[in-house]
């Protein structure tokens, strides 16, 4: 792992780290914010970004570092897909499949299955690698994300009980088996057998018995993708049936952008920090 | 003036406005943040950006809107040069002259003199136009900026006594007549008579008698441009001789980026707000 840039921001360092990923057969970069104010074995938040993003969007636009610095919380910010000339992309260059759109699953369909293994990359390679390299506490990790990354945060937390102390999301794709973005991605990466999709759909996971104690979600009511792609009402119904303590905040006037994320990231960081024992 | 985008952020709206500039003979865009929390005739901060920037950098990367919203302060964020196919650019496409590098002067040399009139644009067209269109108080305007825009903030405030209530800067080009960026820009836009340059150099203006009551400057000590281009020690000496109350904060570890600006913009906004009667 090589630190390729390092900028001081608030009381800490915003770094970009490059490494070779075995899971993705790809050279990858991720963002890492390390506050000065920390103990050894510090807690961290894993942030999963949305469609079209790289590791950079959250680093430069969300201003999460201010509160992370205050709380002594590290921020780990992966890219959203494998990268490089040898990595196949959507033949039409669509924004919602292929590069920038890994959907946090391990693809089983060729030609995607060789590189598109973002789930295993994040869980089994990036998190252990970063934690070991930079002295993070693997027992105190929170997870959050936006849109496709909100889907990633919910599904990774639900399907790995105990791995994350807390989970939240901004405008998540709540039921990818029931929306165009999700159906395109899941059929492309996993094939047409819809039974294989359920492990990558937060609502289906909950229906099938997966549990987390509580979830925090912020959703802008002026989000253009709300009705067709995001469907928070399905998550609300699934949580209600399952007895999961969901706090779903419908935010009047806010849209799908990082302006929305920046406005509420402080609430999420403080919420996670309380659950991380901070 | 046409609002071309509007995103809710914190308790206010981040807008982009398009208009035809007579001064620049160019269609221009600027950023405007309007907090909900304001009185009629609200105070504002004019932010001038640095080399290569557009109106977007400060909007998306500085996260100034959080505190601006709390204080009820509008943010006015112009572009850094005229734009459009008919506007000449540096023949070699240099980043430090031409497009993205208007230097907040009115060019007198052809071919630049037709469009490159950023000083008159900001002072005589944009500020009055925005104030009238959006109900801002022209008596309560603060000015700040970064690098080339820090130069702009200092020189516009010094040469327009009473026009701005307060002036601050991040890593400003303090003495453009004495550094490569400034010498290239001033000779290109104004010609080789160095006497004409002095009106666009903060240190020379102060030597020639221009005064403001006080100045706040933040400067990162890990800024790659510090010694060759920025020279805050010259501003410090000029202010000391002139009896100007300069607060120059040398910030250890910080560089020239927006990570640095985001880290200290809150201090500047609160400092300005006290002087704006807020």
Interface residues (C-beta under 8 A of the other chain):
Chain A: X7 X8 X9 X10 X14 X60 X61 X63 X65 X66 X220 X222 X253 X254 X255 X257 X258 X259 X260 X262 X263
Chain B: X7 X8 X9 X10 X14 X60 X61 X63 X65 X66 X220 X222 X253 X254 X255 X257 X258 X259 X260 X262 X263
